[in-house]
């Protein structure tokens, strides 16, 4: 993955952050700029966080996988996101574990299935647990987590408004768990 990507995209935010948001992997814009969630999904996420009462500038934001994986239909064509596989998620696991042990967040917001599988194992199903507060062992530490959908899935949804409302509603659960 790292050979094709522009750069490694590490997490961003304060070491004292109370909440850690975990996404899948950097997208096209994140790969170019070297920062997580700076593209369209990140803009939507910031808006949803603010609406739910979580200040995005106070959150620590990262991804389960640290490189952009993509395909191109033809040379010089747009880069199309490709989901990371289990091996790639496992390879990046130690970095996510290290971020958790340094930041020690009070709450982890799990953004979508890849982040959920990376943190909680392959049986994770976002539709079953979204918008609830889970208490689980993650990399050997007890953590509180609120899963929700990935903001990119809102952008792809046929009913964007309903999908966005669902995301904000789940983030309200996270905001309440922090207060
Ligand atoms: N999607 C992600 O999962 N992470 C990013 O940083 C950007 C888009």
Backbone and ligand atoms as CSV (ligand in chain L), in Angstrom:
chain,resi,resn,atom,element,x,y,z
A,1,UNK,N,N,0.823,-1.206,0.000
A,1,UNK,CA,C,0.000,0.000,0.000
A,1,UNK,C,C,0.859,1.260,0.000
A,2,UNK,N,N,1.906,1.243,0.810
A,2,UNK,CA,C,2.689,2.472,0.966
A,2,UNK,C,C,3.433,2.839,-0.310
A,3,UNK,N,N,3.682,1.856,-1.171
A,3,UNK,CA,C,4.428,2.139,-2.395
A,3,UNK,C,C,3.640,3.026,-3.350
A,4,UNK,N,N,2.341,2.791,-3.443
A,4,UNK,CA,C,1.515,3.583,-4.352
A,4,UNK,C,C,1.040,4.892,-3.736
A,5,UNK,N,N,0.944,4.919,-2.411
A,5,UNK,CA,C,0.429,6.119,-1.750
A,5,UNK,C,C,1.478,7.226,-1.762
A,6,UNK,N,N,1.010,8.472,-1.596
A,6,UNK,CA,C,1.932,9.615,-1.546
A,6,UNK,C,C,2.708,9.618,-0.239
A,7,UNK,N,N,2.003,9.341,0.846
A,7,UNK,CA,C,2.637,9.410,2.162
A,7,UNK,C,C,1.795,8.660,3.193
A,8,UNK,N,N,2.403,8.408,4.338
A,8,UNK,CA,C,1.654,7.853,5.470
A,8,UNK,C,C,0.807,8.979,6.053
A,9,UNK,N,N,-0.445,8.668,6.359
A,9,UNK,CA,C,-1.299,9.676,7.000
A,9,UNK,C,C,-1.517,9.241,8.450
A,10,UNK,N,N,-0.852,9.952,9.348
A,10,UNK,CA,C,-0.983,9.635,10.765
A,10,UNK,C,C,-2.241,10.283,11.325
A,11,UNK,N,N,-2.526,10.002,12.588
A,11,UNK,CA,C,-3.653,10.649,13.262
A,11,UNK,C,C,-3.334,12.117,13.506
A,12,UNK,N,N,-4.348,12.889,13.900
A,12,UNK,CA,C,-4.144,14.305,14.181
A,12,UNK,C,C,-5.016,14.721,15.350
A,13,UNK,N,N,-4.482,15.622,16.158
A,13,UNK,CA,C,-5.261,16.135,17.278
A,13,UNK,C,C,-4.441,16.127,18.547
A,14,UNK,N,N,-5.085,16.580,19.616
A,14,UNK,CA,C,-4.387,16.737,20.881
A,14,UNK,C,C,-4.216,15.394,21.586
A,15,UNK,N,N,-3.094,15.268,22.270
A,15,UNK,CA,C,-2.827,14.082,23.085
A,15,UNK,C,C,-3.806,14.018,24.260
A,16,UNK,N,N,-4.395,15.179,24.613
A,16,UNK,CA,C,-5.339,15.232,25.732
A,16,UNK,C,C,-6.792,15.106,25.287
A,17,UNK,N,N,-7.015,14.788,24.024
A,17,UNK,CA,C,-8.389,14.715,23.517
A,17,UNK,C,C,-9.219,13.718,24.330
A,18,UNK,N,N,-10.470,14.070,24.585
A,18,UNK,CA,C,-11.358,13.164,25.341
A,18,UNK,C,C,-11.990,12.129,24.426
A,19,UNK,N,N,-12.079,12.478,23.137
A,19,UNK,CA,C,-12.722,11.564,22.195
A,19,UNK,C,C,-11.784,11.278,21.018
A,20,UNK,N,N,-11.732,10.004,20.616
A,20,UNK,CA,C,-10.943,9.617,19.436
A,20,UNK,C,C,-11.905,9.084,18.374
A,21,UNK,N,N,-11.797,9.635,17.163
A,21,UNK,CA,C,-12.617,9.176,16.041
A,21,UNK,C,C,-11.743,8.298,15.165
A,22,UNK,N,N,-12.228,7.096,14.856
A,22,UNK,CA,C,-11.428,6.176,14.039
A,22,UNK,C,C,-12.163,5.884,12.730
A,23,UNK,N,N,-11.536,6.241,11.616
A,23,UNK,CA,C,-12.090,5.983,10.290
A,23,UNK,C,C,-11.455,4.761,9.657
A,24,UNK,N,N,-11.578,4.660,8.339
A,24,UNK,CA,C,-11.078,3.479,7.634
A,24,UNK,C,C,-9.629,3.668,7.190
A,25,UNK,N,N,-9.447,4.502,6.184
A,25,UNK,CA,C,-8.114,4.792,5.662
A,25,UNK,C,C,-8.187,6.157,4.980
A,26,UNK,N,N,-7.014,6.822,4.797
A,26,UNK,CA,C,-7.056,8.122,4.132
A,26,UNK,C,C,-7.643,8.010,2.731
A,27,UNK,N,N,-8.328,9.060,2.290
A,27,UNK,CA,C,-8.829,9.114,0.923
A,27,UNK,C,C,-7.870,9.916,0.045
A,28,UNK,N,N,-8.336,10.252,-1.136
A,28,UNK,CA,C,-7.498,10.955,-2.111
A,28,UNK,C,C,-6.919,12.263,-1.541
A,29,UNK,N,N,-7.761,13.090,-0.978
A,29,UNK,CA,C,-7.307,14.383,-0.447
A,29,UNK,C,C,-6.379,14.213,0.755
A,30,UNK,N,N,-6.724,13.252,1.614
A,30,UNK,CA,C,-5.916,13.004,2.809
A,30,UNK,C,C,-4.521,12.534,2.401
A,31,UNK,N,N,-4.464,11.700,1.360
A,31,UNK,CA,C,-3.181,11.191,0.856
A,31,UNK,C,C,-2.322,12.344,0.327
A,32,UNK,N,N,-2.957,13.292,-0.360
A,32,UNK,CA,C,-2.198,14.424,-0.912
A,32,UNK,C,C,-1.736,15.375,0.183
A,33,UNK,N,N,-2.635,15.614,1.180
A,33,UNK,CA,C,-2.327,16.625,2.202
A,33,UNK,C,C,-1.636,16.061,3.442
A,34,UNK,N,N,-1.667,14.729,3.597
A,34,UNK,CA,C,-0.996,14.112,4.745
A,34,UNK,C,C,-1.742,14.261,6.054
A,35,UNK,N,N,-3.036,14.582,5.982
A,35,UNK,CA,C,-3.828,14.736,7.226
A,35,UNK,C,C,-5.133,13.973,7.094
A,36,UNK,N,N,-5.626,13.374,8.200
A,36,UNK,CA,C,-6.862,12.592,8.117
A,36,UNK,C,C,-8.108,13.472,8.009
A,37,UNK,N,N,-9.096,13.000,7.299
A,37,UNK,CA,C,-10.420,13.633,7.209
A,37,UNK,C,C,-10.368,15.119,6.822
A,38,UNK,N,N,-9.656,15.422,5.751
A,38,UNK,CA,C,-9.648,16.796,5.236
A,38,UNK,C,C,-10.421,16.913,3.914
A,39,UNK,N,N,-10.897,15.784,3.377
A,39,UNK,CA,C,-11.664,15.792,2.126
A,39,UNK,C,C,-13.162,15.906,2.386
A,40,UNK,N,N,-13.985,15.544,1.394
A,40,UNK,CA,C,-15.440,15.702,1.521
A,40,UNK,C,C,-16.042,14.945,2.717
A,41,UNK,N,N,-15.573,13.724,2.988
A,41,UNK,CA,C,-16.118,12.971,4.136
A,41,UNK,C,C,-15.771,13.686,5.441
A,42,UNK,N,N,-14.574,14.249,5.502
A,42,UNK,CA,C,-14.143,14.964,6.712
A,42,UNK,C,C,-14.960,16.224,6.944
A,43,UNK,N,N,-15.292,16.914,5.864
A,43,UNK,CA,C,-16.089,18.153,6.003
A,43,UNK,C,C,-17.478,17.801,6.540
A,44,UNK,N,N,-18.046,16.729,5.989
A,44,UNK,CA,C,-19.367,16.285,6.459
A,44,UNK,C,C,-19.288,15.850,7.930
A,45,UNK,N,N,-18.218,15.146,8.271
A,45,UNK,CA,C,-18.051,14.686,9.655
A,45,UNK,C,C,-17.957,15.876,10.614
A,46,UNK,N,N,-17.188,16.896,10.255
A,46,UNK,CA,C,-17.042,18.076,11.125
A,46,UNK,C,C,-18.395,18.736,11.374
A,47,UNK,N,N,-19.179,18.837,10.297
A,47,UNK,CA,C,-20.496,19.461,10.415
A,47,UNK,C,C,-21.390,18.639,11.345
A,48,UNK,N,N,-21.365,17.326,11.175
A,48,UNK,CA,C,-22.199,16.441,12.006
A,48,UNK,C,C,-21.749,16.488,13.473
A,49,UNK,N,N,-20.443,16.534,13.690
A,49,UNK,CA,C,-19.933,16.607,15.070
A,49,UNK,C,C,-20.405,17.886,15.741
A,50,UNK,N,N,-20.272,19.003,15.034
A,50,UNK,CA,C,-20.694,20.289,15.607
A,50,UNK,C,C,-22.177,20.259,15.944
A,51,UNK,N,N,-22.941,19.701,15.027
A,51,UNK,CA,C,-24.385,19.636,15.257
A,51,UNK,C,C,-24.721,18.790,16.480
A,52,UNK,N,N,-23.921,17.775,16.727
A,52,UNK,CA,C,-24.164,16.880,17.865
A,52,UNK,C,C,-23.581,17.434,19.162
A,53,UNK,N,N,-22.844,18.545,19.072
A,53,UNK,CA,C,-22.289,19.146,20.284
A,53,UNK,C,C,-20.889,18.662,20.635
A,54,UNK,N,N,-20.161,18.141,19.640
A,54,UNK,CA,C,-18.754,17.750,19.864
A,54,UNK,C,C,-17.888,18.699,19.029
A,55,UNK,N,N,-16.945,19.370,19.677
A,55,UNK,CA,C,-16.081,20.312,18.960
A,55,UNK,C,C,-15.035,19.509,18.170
A,56,UNK,N,N,-15.091,19.560,16.817
A,56,UNK,CA,C,-14.144,18.750,16.029
A,56,UNK,C,C,-12.690,19.093,16.329
A,57,UNK,N,N,-12.433,20.352,16.708
A,57,UNK,CA,C,-11.036,20.741,16.948
A,57,UNK,C,C,-10.515,20.134,18.254
A,58,UNK,N,N,-11.401,19.602,19.080
A,58,UNK,CA,C,-10.946,18.992,20.333
A,58,UNK,C,C,-10.873,17.470,20.249
A,59,UNK,N,N,-11.210,16.930,19.097
A,59,UNK,CA,C,-11.184,15.466,18.941
A,59,UNK,C,C,-9.841,15.027,18.351
A,60,UNK,N,N,-9.440,13.813,18.653
A,60,UNK,CA,C,-8.289,13.206,17.984
A,60,UNK,C,C,-8.852,12.337,16.860
A,61,UNK,N,N,-8.348,12.534,15.657
A,61,UNK,CA,C,-8.913,11.862,14.484
A,61,UNK,C,C,-7.853,10.984,13.841
A,62,UNK,N,N,-8.225,9.738,13.562
A,62,UNK,CA,C,-7.254,8.840,12.936
A,62,UNK,C,C,-7.965,7.782,12.088
A,63,UNK,N,N,-7.206,6.869,11.544
A,63,UNK,CA,C,-7.753,5.809,10.691
A,63,UNK,C,C,-7.196,4.457,11.107
A,64,UNK,N,N,-7.973,3.407,10.826
A,64,UNK,CA,C,-7.507,2.051,11.115
A,64,UNK,C,C,-6.277,1.725,10.277
A,65,UNK,N,N,-6.271,2.203,9.033
A,65,UNK,CA,C,-5.174,1.946,8.092
A,65,UNK,C,C,-4.572,3.297,7.691
A,66,UNK,N,N,-3.253,3.348,7.580
A,66,UNK,CA,C,-2.581,4.661,7.464
A,66,UNK,C,C,-2.176,5.060,6.040
A,67,UNK,N,N,-2.488,4.224,5.048
A,67,UNK,CA,C,-2.164,4.592,3.655
A,67,UNK,C,C,-3.400,4.509,2.773
A,68,UNK,N,N,-3.413,5.333,1.755
A,68,UNK,CA,C,-4.503,5.325,0.769
A,68,UNK,C,C,-4.297,4.158,-0.197
A,69,UNK,N,N,-5.343,3.339,-0.355
A,69,UNK,CA,C,-5.284,2.247,-1.330
A,69,UNK,C,C,-6.289,2.561,-2.433
A,70,UNK,N,N,-5.865,2.423,-3.658
A,70,UNK,CA,C,-6.745,2.850,-4.755
A,70,UNK,C,C,-6.481,2.049,-6.023
A,71,UNK,N,N,-7.443,2.153,-6.943
A,71,UNK,CA,C,-7.222,1.635,-8.298
A,71,UNK,C,C,-7.440,2.792,-9.264
A,72,UNK,N,N,-6.966,2.615,-10.488
A,72,UNK,CA,C,-7.228,3.592,-11.538
A,72,UNK,C,C,-7.765,2.821,-12.724
A,73,UNK,N,N,-8.886,3.265,-13.253
A,73,UNK,CA,C,-9.452,2.592,-14.418
A,73,UNK,C,C,-8.462,2.683,-15.581
A,74,UNK,N,N,-7.892,3.866,-15.757
A,74,UNK,CA,C,-6.894,4.076,-16.821
A,74,UNK,C,C,-5.795,4.975,-16.275
A,75,UNK,N,N,-4.611,4.944,-16.874
A,75,UNK,CA,C,-3.548,5.838,-16.413
A,75,UNK,C,C,-4.031,7.299,-16.440
A,76,UNK,N,N,-3.638,8.054,-15.453
A,76,UNK,CA,C,-3.965,9.478,-15.301
A,76,UNK,C,C,-5.443,9.733,-14.977
A,77,UNK,N,N,-6.211,8.662,-14.838
A,77,UNK,CA,C,-7.623,8.852,-14.429
A,77,UNK,C,C,-7.692,9.000,-12.915
A,78,UNK,N,N,-8.846,9.452,-12.442
A,78,UNK,CA,C,-9.119,9.632,-11.015
A,78,UNK,C,C,-8.757,8.370,-10.211
A,79,UNK,N,N,-8.255,8.573,-9.005
A,79,UNK,CA,C,-7.907,7.434,-8.145
A,79,UNK,C,C,-9.159,6.988,-7.386
A,80,UNK,N,N,-9.489,5.719,-7.495
A,80,UNK,CA,C,-10.713,5.203,-6.875
A,80,UNK,C,C,-10.364,4.384,-5.634
A,81,UNK,N,N,-10.959,4.796,-4.523
A,81,UNK,CA,C,-10.730,4.145,-3.227
A,81,UNK,C,C,-10.999,2.635,-3.289
A,82,UNK,N,N,-10.118,1.864,-2.679
A,82,UNK,CA,C,-10.320,0.415,-2.541
A,82,UNK,C,C,-10.249,0.063,-1.063
A,83,UNK,N,N,-11.202,-0.717,-0.581
A,83,UNK,CA,C,-11.226,-1.033,0.855
A,83,UNK,C,C,-9.988,-1.843,1.257
A,84,UNK,N,N,-9.436,-1.551,2.424
A,84,UNK,CA,C,-8.292,-2.349,2.882
A,84,UNK,C,C,-8.733,-3.761,3.276
A,85,UNK,N,N,-7.825,-4.730,3.166
A,85,UNK,CA,C,-8.167,-6.095,3.579
A,85,UNK,C,C,-7.681,-6.354,5.009
A,86,UNK,N,N,-8.005,-7.543,5.499
A,86,UNK,CA,C,-7.698,-7.875,6.893
A,86,UNK,C,C,-6.193,-7.799,7.173
A,87,UNK,N,N,-5.408,-8.236,6.201
A,87,UNK,CA,C,-3.946,-8.229,6.387
A,87,UNK,C,C,-3.426,-6.796,6.563
A,88,UNK,N,N,-3.978,-5.895,5.752
A,88,UNK,CA,C,-3.552,-4.488,5.833
A,88,UNK,C,C,-4.018,-3.844,7.145
A,89,UNK,N,N,-5.217,-4.217,7.571
A,89,UNK,CA,C,-5.713,-3.696,8.854
A,89,UNK,C,C,-4.866,-4.212,10.005
A,90,UNK,N,N,-4.494,-5.489,9.927
A,90,UNK,CA,C,-3.688,-6.090,10.995
A,90,UNK,C,C,-2.296,-5.459,11.032
A,91,UNK,N,N,-1.744,-5.193,9.836
A,91,UNK,CA,C,-0.401,-4.594,9.770
A,91,UNK,C,C,-0.383,-3.205,10.422
A,92,UNK,N,N,-1.471,-2.469,10.305
A,92,UNK,CA,C,-1.538,-1.118,10.888
A,92,UNK,C,C,-2.001,-1.137,12.344
A,93,UNK,N,N,-2.418,-2.312,12.845
A,93,UNK,CA,C,-2.955,-2.421,14.207
A,93,UNK,C,C,-2.057,-1.841,15.293
A,94,UNK,N,N,-0.747,-2.117,15.268
A,94,UNK,CA,C,0.118,-1.599,16.339
A,94,UNK,C,C,0.119,-0.070,16.419
A,95,UNK,N,N,-0.044,0.606,15.277
A,95,UNK,CA,C,-0.062,2.080,15.302
A,95,UNK,C,C,-1.332,2.593,15.981
A,96,UNK,N,N,-2.446,1.944,15.672
A,96,UNK,CA,C,-3.704,2.333,16.305
A,96,UNK,C,C,-3.640,2.058,17.817
A,97,UNK,N,N,-3.079,0.922,18.176
A,97,UNK,CA,C,-2.940,0.578,19.602
A,97,UNK,C,C,-2.049,1.609,20.300
A,98,UNK,N,N,-0.980,2.043,19.615
A,98,UNK,CA,C,-0.073,3.030,20.216
A,98,UNK,C,C,-0.778,4.379,20.391
A,99,UNK,N,N,-1.586,4.756,19.398
A,99,UNK,CA,C,-2.331,6.021,19.518
A,99,UNK,C,C,-3.284,5.957,20.714
A,100,UNK,N,N,-3.947,4.810,20.875
A,100,UNK,CA,C,-4.880,4.663,21.996
A,100,UNK,C,C,-4.151,4.749,23.333
A,101,UNK,N,N,-2.960,4.169,23.399
A,101,UNK,CA,C,-2.273,4.171,24.690
A,101,UNK,C,C,-1.685,5.545,25.007
A,102,UNK,N,N,-1.412,6.363,23.999
A,102,UNK,CA,C,-0.893,7.716,24.262
A,102,UNK,C,C,-2.039,8.679,24.579
A,103,UNK,N,N,-3.099,8.635,23.792
A,103,UNK,CA,C,-4.206,9.604,23.961
A,103,UNK,C,C,-5.116,9.190,25.130
A,104,UNK,N,N,-5.264,7.900,25.352
A,104,UNK,CA,C,-6.176,7.393,26.378
A,104,UNK,C,C,-7.524,8.120,26.359
A,105,UNK,N,N,-8.251,8.036,25.239
A,105,UNK,CA,C,-9.513,8.777,25.151
A,105,UNK,C,C,-10.566,8.198,26.103
A,106,UNK,N,N,-11.492,9.065,26.504
A,106,UNK,CA,C,-12.606,8.574,27.336
A,106,UNK,C,C,-13.593,7.795,26.485
A,107,UNK,N,N,-13.606,8.118,25.182
A,107,UNK,CA,C,-14.582,7.494,24.289
A,107,UNK,C,C,-13.989,7.381,22.883
A,108,UNK,N,N,-14.285,6.257,22.224
A,108,UNK,CA,C,-13.872,6.072,20.829
A,108,UNK,C,C,-15.130,6.093,19.967
A,109,UNK,N,N,-15.148,6.932,18.944
A,109,UNK,CA,C,-16.242,6.886,17.973
A,109,UNK,C,C,-15.748,6.066,16.784
A,110,UNK,N,N,-16.448,4.958,16.532
A,110,UNK,CA,C,-16.053,3.999,15.502
A,110,UNK,C,C,-16.799,4.364,14.217
A,111,UNK,N,N,-16.059,4.801,13.194
A,111,UNK,CA,C,-16.702,5.263,11.959
A,111,UNK,C,C,-16.713,4.142,10.918
A,112,UNK,N,N,-17.746,3.316,10.962
A,112,UNK,CA,C,-17.935,2.308,9.914
A,112,UNK,C,C,-17.332,0.953,10.208
A,113,UNK,N,N,-17.551,0.038,9.253
A,113,UNK,CA,C,-17.235,-1.380,9.449
A,113,UNK,C,C,-15.736,-1.652,9.564
A,114,UNK,N,N,-14.920,-1.000,8.748
A,114,UNK,CA,C,-13.477,-1.304,8.807
A,114,UNK,C,C,-12.911,-0.930,10.170
A,115,UNK,N,N,-13.252,0.270,10.651
A,115,UNK,CA,C,-12.766,0.691,11.980
A,115,UNK,C,C,-13.277,-0.274,13.044
A,116,UNK,N,N,-14.535,-0.701,12.917
A,116,UNK,CA,C,-15.117,-1.619,13.894
A,116,UNK,C,C,-14.403,-2.953,13.915
A,117,UNK,N,N,-14.088,-3.464,12.731
A,117,UNK,CA,C,-13.391,-4.760,12.659
A,117,UNK,C,C,-11.961,-4.623,13.200
A,118,UNK,N,N,-11.326,-3.501,12.892
A,118,UNK,CA,C,-9.950,-3.291,13.370
A,118,UNK,C,C,-9.917,-3.204,14.896
A,119,UNK,N,N,-10.948,-2.600,15.496
A,119,UNK,CA,C,-10.936,-2.396,16.945
A,119,UNK,C,C,-11.560,-3.568,17.705
A,120,UNK,N,N,-12.607,-4.169,17.119
A,120,UNK,CA,C,-13.416,-5.129,17.887
A,120,UNK,C,C,-13.461,-6.531,17.288
A,121,UNK,N,N,-12.829,-6.724,16.145
A,121,UNK,CA,C,-12.788,-8.064,15.566
A,121,UNK,C,C,-13.730,-8.221,14.386
A,122,UNK,N,N,-13.545,-9.347,13.667
A,122,UNK,CA,C,-14.193,-9.499,12.366
A,122,UNK,C,C,-15.703,-9.729,12.456
A,123,UNK,N,N,-16.218,-10.026,13.666
A,123,UNK,CA,C,-17.671,-10.241,13.764
A,123,UNK,C,C,-18.432,-8.924,13.925
A,124,UNK,N,N,-17.724,-7.800,13.985
A,124,UNK,CA,C,-18.375,-6.487,14.160
A,124,UNK,C,C,-19.342,-6.186,13.010
A,125,UNK,N,N,-20.572,-5.778,13.356
A,125,UNK,CA,C,-21.577,-5.361,12.360
A,125,UNK,C,C,-22.115,-4.001,12.762
A,126,UNK,N,N,-21.809,-2.988,11.991
A,126,UNK,CA,C,-22.171,-1.620,12.384
A,126,UNK,C,C,-23.681,-1.454,12.534
A,127,UNK,N,N,-24.461,-2.119,11.682
A,127,UNK,CA,C,-25.919,-1.947,11.738
A,127,UNK,C,C,-26.498,-2.468,13.061
A,128,UNK,N,N,-25.814,-3.441,13.672
A,128,UNK,CA,C,-26.345,-4.023,14.921
A,128,UNK,C,C,-26.058,-3.164,16.149
A,129,UNK,N,N,-25.004,-2.372,16.101
A,129,UNK,CA,C,-24.562,-1.701,17.333
A,129,UNK,C,C,-24.456,-0.177,17.207
A,130,UNK,N,N,-24.775,0.370,16.064
A,130,UNK,CA,C,-24.610,1.820,15.885
A,130,UNK,C,C,-25.482,2.583,16.896
A,131,UNK,N,N,-24.951,3.698,17.365
A,131,UNK,CA,C,-25.715,4.546,18.286
A,131,UNK,C,C,-25.877,3.975,19.681
A,132,UNK,N,N,-25.034,2.990,20.042
A,132,UNK,CA,C,-25.069,2.465,21.412
A,132,UNK,C,C,-23.678,2.609,22.026
A,133,UNK,N,N,-23.630,2.632,23.354
A,133,UNK,CA,C,-22.325,2.722,24.028
A,133,UNK,C,C,-21.876,1.299,24.364
A,134,UNK,N,N,-20.750,0.891,23.776
A,134,UNK,CA,C,-20.198,-0.445,24.033
A,134,UNK,C,C,-19.061,-0.337,25.047
A,135,UNK,N,N,-18.918,-1.349,25.851
A,135,UNK,CA,C,-17.747,-1.416,26.745
A,135,UNK,C,C,-17.022,-2.698,26.404
A,136,UNK,N,N,-15.872,-2.567,25.790
A,136,UNK,CA,C,-15.164,-3.744,25.263
A,136,UNK,C,C,-13.659,-3.597,25.499
A,137,UNK,N,N,-12.983,-4.733,25.483
A,137,UNK,CA,C,-11.523,-4.718,25.511
A,137,UNK,C,C,-10.994,-4.433,24.118
A,138,UNK,N,N,-10.129,-3.450,24.006
A,138,UNK,CA,C,-9.513,-3.129,22.717
A,138,UNK,C,C,-8.000,-3.158,22.922
A,139,UNK,N,N,-7.327,-4.024,22.205
A,139,UNK,CA,C,-5.877,-4.175,22.368
A,139,UNK,C,C,-5.510,-4.293,23.855
A,140,UNK,N,N,-6.312,-5.072,24.596
A,140,UNK,CA,C,-5.993,-5.351,25.994
A,140,UNK,C,C,-6.381,-4.261,26.978
A,141,UNK,N,N,-7.103,-3.224,26.520
A,141,UNK,CA,C,-7.505,-2.166,27.457
A,141,UNK,C,C,-9.021,-2.031,27.429
A,142,UNK,N,N,-9.648,-1.773,28.580
A,142,UNK,CA,C,-11.100,-1.563,28.580
A,142,UNK,C,C,-11.424,-0.208,27.960
A,143,UNK,N,N,-12.297,-0.198,26.978
A,143,UNK,CA,C,-12.639,1.065,26.293
A,143,UNK,C,C,-14.152,1.202,26.208
A,144,UNK,N,N,-14.606,2.463,26.113
A,144,UNK,CA,C,-16.007,2.746,25.791
A,144,UNK,C,C,-16.048,3.213,24.350
A,145,UNK,N,N,-16.975,2.669,23.576
A,145,UNK,CA,C,-17.031,2.994,22.141
A,145,UNK,C,C,-18.467,3.261,21.704
A,146,UNK,N,N,-18.627,4.215,20.793
A,146,UNK,CA,C,-19.921,4.421,20.131
A,146,UNK,C,C,-19.703,4.228,18.627
A,147,UNK,N,N,-20.237,3.171,18.054
A,147,UNK,CA,C,-20.111,2.976,16.606
A,147,UNK,C,C,-21.160,3.774,15.837
A,148,UNK,N,N,-20.777,4.189,14.649
A,148,UNK,CA,C,-21.736,4.789,13.721
A,148,UNK,C,C,-21.286,4.488,12.290
A,149,UNK,N,N,-22.050,4.984,11.343
A,149,UNK,CA,C,-21.688,4.723,9.942
A,149,UNK,C,C,-20.495,5.588,9.544
A,150,UNK,N,N,-19.851,5.215,8.456
A,150,UNK,CA,C,-18.762,6.037,7.941
A,150,UNK,C,C,-19.345,7.249,7.214
A,151,UNK,N,N,-18.784,8.443,7.420
A,151,UNK,CA,C,-19.344,9.624,6.734
A,151,UNK,C,C,-19.379,9.498,5.206
A,152,UNK,N,N,-18.467,8.719,4.615
A,152,UNK,CA,C,-18.519,8.518,3.152
A,152,UNK,C,C,-19.792,7.800,2.735
A,153,UNK,N,N,-20.315,6.931,3.609
A,153,UNK,CA,C,-21.538,6.206,3.253
A,153,UNK,C,C,-22.726,7.159,3.205
A,154,UNK,N,N,-22.655,8.247,3.976
A,154,UNK,CA,C,-23.710,9.274,3.906
A,154,UNK,C,C,-23.656,9.946,2.530
A,155,UNK,N,N,-22.442,10.252,2.078
A,155,UNK,CA,C,-22.280,10.915,0.764
A,155,UNK,C,C,-22.755,10.021,-0.381
A,156,UNK,N,N,-22.655,8.699,-0.196
A,156,UNK,CA,C,-23.065,7.762,-1.258
A,156,UNK,C,C,-24.537,7.371,-1.170
A,157,UNK,N,N,-25.191,7.731,-0.065
A,157,UNK,CA,C,-26.550,7.242,0.185
A,157,UNK,C,C,-27.575,7.827,-0.794
A,158,UNK,N,N,-28.598,7.040,-1.107
A,158,UNK,CA,C,-29.686,7.530,-1.964
A,158,UNK,C,C,-30.498,8.592,-1.238
A,159,UNK,N,N,-30.635,8.408,0.083
A,159,UNK,CA,C,-31.337,9.408,0.883
A,159,UNK,C,C,-30.318,10.046,1.829
A,160,UNK,N,N,-29.603,11.016,1.287
A,160,UNK,CA,C,-28.506,11.618,2.012
A,160,UNK,C,C,-28.946,12.290,3.301
A,161,UNK,N,N,-30.091,12.955,3.252
A,161,UNK,CA,C,-30.570,13.688,4.417
A,161,UNK,C,C,-30.860,12.718,5.576
A,162,UNK,N,N,-31.545,11.605,5.265
A,162,UNK,CA,C,-31.862,10.621,6.311
A,162,UNK,C,C,-30.574,9.995,6.859
A,163,UNK,N,N,-29.638,9.697,5.962
A,163,UNK,CA,C,-28.371,9.086,6.398
A,163,UNK,C,C,-27.587,10.065,7.282
A,164,UNK,N,N,-27.616,11.343,6.899
A,164,UNK,CA,C,-26.924,12.370,7.692
A,164,UNK,C,C,-27.568,12.496,9.071
A,165,UNK,N,N,-28.893,12.504,9.111
A,165,UNK,CA,C,-29.623,12.592,10.394
A,165,UNK,C,C,-29.249,11.398,11.285
A,166,UNK,N,N,-29.114,10.226,10.683
A,166,UNK,CA,C,-28.729,9.027,11.447
A,166,UNK,C,C,-27.338,9.179,12.051
A,167,UNK,N,N,-26.429,9.730,11.270
A,167,UNK,CA,C,-25.063,9.959,11.766
A,167,UNK,C,C,-25.087,10.940,12.944
A,168,UNK,N,N,-25.814,12.048,12.778
A,168,UNK,CA,C,-25.872,13.063,13.845
A,168,UNK,C,C,-26.506,12.459,15.104
A,169,UNK,N,N,-27.534,11.652,14.910
A,169,UNK,CA,C,-28.202,11.042,16.064
A,169,UNK,C,C,-27.232,10.121,16.833
A,170,UNK,N,N,-26.447,9.328,16.110
A,170,UNK,CA,C,-25.439,8.471,16.771
A,170,UNK,C,C,-24.393,9.332,17.498
A,171,UNK,N,N,-24.005,10.444,16.867
A,171,UNK,CA,C,-22.987,11.307,17.491
A,171,UNK,C,C,-23.544,11.998,18.739
A,172,UNK,N,N,-24.862,12.201,18.777
A,172,UNK,CA,C,-25.491,12.721,19.997
A,172,UNK,C,C,-25.293,11.736,21.152
A,173,UNK,N,N,-25.391,10.447,20.847
A,173,UNK,CA,C,-25.166,9.421,21.876
A,173,UNK,C,C,-23.721,9.548,22.402
A,174,UNK,N,N,-22.783,9.774,21.472
A,174,UNK,CA,C,-21.374,9.943,21.867
A,174,UNK,C,C,-21.220,11.207,22.739
A,175,UNK,N,N,-21.877,12.304,22.341
A,175,UNK,CA,C,-21.784,13.561,23.103
A,175,UNK,C,C,-22.343,13.355,24.510
A,176,UNK,N,N,-23.461,12.645,24.616
A,176,UNK,CA,C,-24.057,12.388,25.943
A,176,UNK,C,C,-23.122,11.522,26.799
A,177,UNK,N,N,-22.476,10.557,26.147
A,177,UNK,CA,C,-21.567,9.665,26.894
A,177,UNK,C,C,-20.340,10.418,27.418
A,178,UNK,N,N,-20.041,11.564,26.802
A,178,UNK,CA,C,-18.885,12.361,27.216
A,178,UNK,C,C,-19.239,13.372,28.306
A,179,UNK,N,N,-20.539,13.631,28.480
A,179,UNK,CA,C,-20.886,14.740,29.397
A,179,UNK,C,C,-21.096,14.248,30.829
L,1,LIG,N1,N,-12.224,8.332,4.995
L,1,LIG,C1,C,-11.586,7.809,6.073
L,1,LIG,O1,O,-11.942,6.752,6.583
L,1,LIG,N2,N,-10.569,8.474,6.568
L,1,LIG,C2,C,-10.143,9.632,6.095
L,1,LIG,O2,O,-9.188,10.170,6.647
L,1,LIG,C3,C,-10.837,10.164,4.978
L,1,LIG,C4,C,-11.864,9.496,4.445
